[in-house]
Amino acid sequence: MAQRLHRALPLLIWLGVLWGPGMPASLAQQAAAETPVTLRLADSPKALVDEVWQTVGREFYDPGFNRLDWPQVRSELLGREYASKDDAYRAIRTALKKLGDPYTRFLTPREYQNQLEQTSGEWIGVGMNLGTVEDSGVPVIVRIFPDGPAARAGLQVKDQIVAIDHQPVAGRGFDALTQSIRGKKGTALTLTLRRGGGEPFTVTLTRAALELPVVKARLQQEGGFKLGYIQLQQFNAKAGQEVRAALDALGGEGARGWILDLRNNPGGRVDAAAEVTSLLLAEGAIVSAVDRTGRRETIRATGRARTDLPLVVLVDRGSASASEIVAGALQDYRRATLVGMPTFGKGVIQQINGLSDGSGLNVTIARYRTPAGREIHKKGISPDVLVGIPEGVRQKLTASGQWGGEADEQYRRAAAVLSEQLQRTIGLEAPDG
C-alpha cells in the first residue's frame, strides 16, 4: 500500500478518486496493435468483465468484499454471454453494486475521459456552462469563460440554446445536451440560440483546450481590516498554483488574514489537497491513508508555508473528500477556525484504472484519517462555529455566484470571527481603513 500510494501521489484524487498506475487505454491499444494475439481485450466484452473483476479483487479496500464470494461472482459473470460492450457494461455495474460502495464504479470511455480532463484542470469544450430556465427547463448559458470560443463569438449569459448541430434540444435530457456540446479538440460545434425575445441565430464554434480557473479571490474590507477572501471550487492539478498566486497577490495588497471558502467544493486530488494545506501549514502530517491490510501512509506538509496570518475556513455539507482533508488538518493543528455546517463525510480514497477498451474503473482502496486520527467517512467534520444558511438564500447565492457578500450569513460570521482574532493577535483596535 505504502509503495503504491507513494507512486501514485504525484497525481491523485478527483472527488475522492485516486489516480492509479493502470496502463492508459491508448498505450494498451498501441501494444495490442504491435503484437498480434488471438484475442484482444478491447474486442472481447467477456474479457473486459474479467479485467474489471481482477482489478477489484486486487485493489478493493474491503478484503471481505462486503460478504460476497468474489470468486463466485467471477464464475457467474464469465458464465454468461454478452451481445455487446453495453451489455457487459450493465453486468459490470450490477456486480459492483453488490460491493455496497457507491464510490467503486465503472466509467464508460466518455465518462473516463471527462474525469481525466476535470482532474487535470484542462477541459475540451467551447468555454461555457449550461443551466436551465426554472419554469420551462429550457437550456440556458449560465457562465462564459474568458478567452474561450464562446466568449470570442460574443455569446452571453442567459442566451437560450435552441438547437445543437441543427438538432432541436426540446425533449432531450440535460446530460445528453452537455455531452453533445463537448467533443474532440479542433472539431466544430454549431449552436442555434435565442437572446431575449429576439429571433434565433446560429454560430459555429471550434472546440479547444480550456484551462478552467478554480479560484476566485479578492480583498475585502471587514471590521476595519483588509481580509483576503479565497474561494476554492475544486482540487484539480491547478488548485495549488492558483491558491499560491492568490495568497501572494492579496498579501501584496495588505491582507491581514484569510478566509478560505471550501463550501460546495466536492473535493479532487489528494496531492492538490496536500499542496494547498502546505501553503497554510508550516509542518506536520496532513492526512493518513490506511489500506485493506491496515498499513498506513502519511502525507506531510512540505515546510514551505506561504503565510502564517490568521485563517478561517468556511465549510458546509457540500465540502467533501479533499476539502475535508484540508479542513481536518487545519482544524487538528488549530491553524484555522472552521465556520459553517458539518461537512459531507467522504473519507475513502479511490484509484482510477484505465481499462483496455478506453473505459475506466474507480476502486476504493483505502480510508483516510486526519492528523489527530479522526475518521471522516460518514461522519464529516464539525466546524468550530456552527452557522446555517436558509435554503432559499443558498440557492440564490449559488445561482448568482455572489458568495462572500452581504447576503452570505456564513461569510459574515467568518469575517467577524477573523476580525476578532486579528484584534487579539495584533493587540490593537482595528485600524480606520
N, C-alpha and C positions, 0 to 999 in steps of 0.2 A: 504493500500500500504506500509506504513512505517513498519508495523509489518511483512508483507510478505517479503519485501526486507531484513529486518534485519535478519529474519530467514534464508534467502537464501544466504546471503553474505559469509558464510564460503566456498561456492562452486563456484558460479557464472560463468562468461562469456567464451564462446569459439566462436570466430568470431562474437562477439556481442551477444552471446547466454547466457541467464541467466538460470542457473540450478534451477529448482523449486522443490517443496516438493512432487511431484507426487509419487505414490507408484511404486517401481521398478516392472518390469514385473514378475521377479522370485517370489516376495512376493505375487503378485496378483494371480499368478497361484497356489502357495502353498496354499493360503487361499481358493481358489476355490476347490482344491483337498480335503481339510479337511472338507469343508461344502457342502454337496450335495445340488444342486439347480436345478431347472427345465431348466434354460437356462444360460450357461456360456458365458460371453462376448467374451472370447478367441475363442469360437466356432461359433460366430454369426457375419458375416460381417455387417449386418444392425445395430446391437448393437454397433459395433466399430464405424460406421459412426456417430451414435448419441453421442457416447463418445467424438469424436472429436468436434462435434457441441457444446456440452455442455461446453467443455474446452475453446473454442474460445469465446463463449457467456459470460463466466465468467471472462476471462483474457484479451481479446484484448484491446489494448490501445485506440482505437477509438470507443467511445460509439455509434457512428452513423453507424459503420460497413461499411464505405465507401458508405453511402447512400443506403445500402442494407436493405431489410426487412429480418432480420436474422431468425425470426420465420418461415417465408415463405420458406426460404432456407431449414430449417429442414423438413418442410412438404414435399417439393419436394424430398429431399434425402430419407426420410423414405417411400415415396410413390412408390418407385421402388424396384425391386427385384435384388439381387446380386448373381451371379452364383458362385463367389469365392471371396477370400480376395483380389486378384489382381484387380478384378472388383470394389470392394469397395475402394481400394486404388486410383484407377483412378478417381472415383467420388469425393473422398475427395480432391484430388489435384485440380480438376476442380472448386469445390466450394471455395477453399482457394484462387485461383487466382482472384476471384471476389472481394476480400478484397483490392486489389491494393497494397499489401505489400509483396515484394519478400522475406522478412525475416520470415514471418509466413508460415511455410511449413511443410509438412508431411515427416517423415523418415521411410523407411522400417526397419524391425528388424536389418538387417545388417548395414544399414546406421546409425541407432541409436547407435549400439554397437561401430561402428567406431568412432563416435563423442565422446562417453564416454571415449574411450581409449585416443584419442587425448587430451581431456580436462584434464585427469588425469596425462598426461605425461608418461604413460606406454602404450606400443604397443605390440600386439601379432604378431609375424612375424619371419622372418629369418635375419633381420638386414641389409636390403639394400633398395635403392631407384632405380626405373627404369626411363629411358627416352627412346627416340627413335633416331635412326640414321637419320640425317636430310634428306638425299636424299631418302632412302629406307623405312623409317618408322619402321625398324626392332627394336624390344625392346632391350635395352642395359642397363647394370648396370651403374649408374652414381654416386652412393655413397655406400660405405660399412661402416657400423657402427662397431667401435672397440668392440671386445669381443662378437660379435653376432655370430649366427650359420654360416652365410655366410663367415665371416672373419675367423672363425676357420676351415672352409672347404677349405680355400685358394682361394675363388673366388676373382676376381679383377674387378676394374673399367674398363669399355669398353668390358667386356665379353658380348657376344650376347646371348639372350635367344632363343633357337630353339624350345623347347617343355616344357610343364608344365604337370607333371604327365603323361608323354608319349603322350600327346595330342599336335599336332603341333600348334604353335602360329599364323601361317600365316592366314590372313583373320579375325582374332579375334580383337575386339576393345580393346584399351589400358585399359579402365576402367575394362573390363571383365578380362583382364590378371592380373592386380594388385589385383583384388578381389580373383582370383584363388590362388595367392601366399599367401594370408592371410588365417587364419583359427584358429582352437582352439589350445590352448597351449598343447604341447606334441604330436601333430599329425605330420605325416611325409609329406614332400614335395620333390618330385623328379624333378630335373631340368636337361634338356639337354642343353648344352651351346657350343658355339664356341669361341675360343680365337684366335684373329688374323686371319690368313688364315688356321689354323690347322683343324684337324678333330673334329667333335662333341664329347663331353664327358659328362658323366652323374654323378650327385652327388645327394645323398639323405640327406636332412636336417631335423632337428626336430624343429618345431616352438616353440618359447619361449617368455616369457615376457621380453620386452626390455625397458630400460629407455632411452628415446631419449633426448640428450643434446640440449638445445635451446640457449645456449650462446657460442659465440666464443670470446675470449678475449686475448689481447696481449699488451705488452708495445711497444710504437712507439717513436722514436726519431725525433722530429719535431721542427724546429726553435731553436734548442739548448735546448729544454725542453723534458722531458720524459712525454709522454701523455698515458693515459690508454684508449685503444680502446675496446669498448664492443658492440658486435653485438648481438642483441636480436631478435630471429627469430619468436617467438610467445609467448603468455602469457598463459602458462599452469600451472599446480599445482607446477611445479619445478622452474618456472621463477624467483621468488623472491630469492629462495635459491641459484640459480646459479649466479644471479647478485651480491648478497651479497658476495659470495665466490670470484668472480672476483674483486670486489672493494677491498676486504681485501688483496688478493694476489698481485694485481698490486700496491696498496697503499704501501704494504711492500717492493716493488721493487723500490719505489721512484717516483711514478706517481705524477705530479704536477697539473694535470687537467684531465678532462674526455671528451671523445666523445662517446655518446650513439647512436648507429645506429639502428633506427627503420624503415629503408626503407624495403619495401616488407614484413613488418610484418602485417599480416591481422587481428591481434587482439587476442582475447581469453577471459579469465575470468576476471571479474571486480575485484575480490579480489586479483588476481595476479597483475593487474594494480595498485591497491592501495598499495600493498606491495612494488612494485618496486619504486613507487613515494615516499613512506615513507622513503626509503633508501637515497633519494636525497633531500628531502624537510623536513625542521625541523618541521614545523607546518602549520596548516591551512586546509581549505577544499580542497578536491581533485576532487570530482565530485558530482553533484546533480542529482537525478532521479526524474522525475515528471510523475505521473501516469494519468490514464484516468479521474480522478476526480480533478486533479490539485494539489493533495497532493504531497509533496516533502520530499525526504530523502537525507541527505548529508553524504558522507563518508569523514572522516577527516584523516590527517596524524597522525601516531602513536606517534610522538615525539621522535622517535628513529632513526634519520637520521645517516647514516654510514659515510657521508662525506659532507663537505661544500666547497670543492675545485671547481674552475670554471668549468662550464659544457656547452657543445654544443650538441644539439640533431639533428641528421640527419633524415629527413622525405621526403617522396615522395608520389606519387599517390597510391602506394601500402601500405601505412601506414593507417590502418583503425581501427575503433572500439576502443579496449583497447589501441592501440598505440596513438590514438587521445586523449584519456583521459589523458595519461601520458604527452604527448606533450603540451596539452592545459593547464594543471595545472602548469607545469614548466614555460611555457611562461607567464601565467597570473601573477605569482609572480616574474617574471623577474629572476627566478632562473637559467634559461638556455637561450641561444641564439639558435633559430631554423634555420637550414640551409638546403636548398634543394628546393623542389617544394611543392605546396599545397597538402594536404592530401586527402584521398578518400571521406570523408564526410558521415560516418555512425554513427549517433548519437541516435540510438534506441537500446533498450535492449530487448532480448528475454528470455523467460522462456522455458526450455525444459521439457516436460512432458512425463513420461513413460506411455505407453498405455497397455491395458490388454493383447494384443496378442504379446507383445515384441517390437512393433513398437514405434515410438516417434513423438512428435509434438512440434515444435518450435512456440511460440506465442509471438509476440511483445507486451510487457506490459507497456513500459514507454519510454520516451525520456530522454536523459541526457544532462546536460549543464556543462560548465567549471566553475571554482570558480567565475569568473567575470560575469557569467550568459550568456555566449555566446552559441548560438545554433550551433551545429556541423552538424546536419543532412542535407545532400545535399549541404552543404556549405564547409565543411572541415576547415582546419586550414592553414592560410597563414604563411610561415616561415618569420623570420626577415631578412634573407639574401636569395634572390632567386638565385638558381644556377641550370641550367638544365644539362642534360647529353644526348649525342646523342644516339638514339635508338640502333644503331649497337654496340656501346660501352657497353650499358646497357646489351644487350643480351650476349655479350662475358663475361662480369663480372659475370652474372648470371650463365652461363654455367661452368665457371672456378671456381666460388666461391671466386674470388680474389678481393672482396670488401675491401676498406681501403688501397689501394696501389697507386702507381704512376699513373696508368691509370684511377683512380677514381677521376674525377674532383670535384665532390661534397665533397668527403672526403678531397681533397687537400685544398678546401676553408675552410672547417670546422677546419682543423688543423691550417690554417693561422689565422682565427678568434680567436681560443683559444690561440694561441701563443701571439697574440696582447693583449688579455685580461690578460694573465699572466704577461706580461711586465708591464702593467698598475697597476695590483694588487700588484705585488711584488715591483714595483718601481725600478727595476734594469734592466740592459741589460741581455739578455738571457745568461745563463752560456755556457761555451765552450762545455760541454758534461755532 
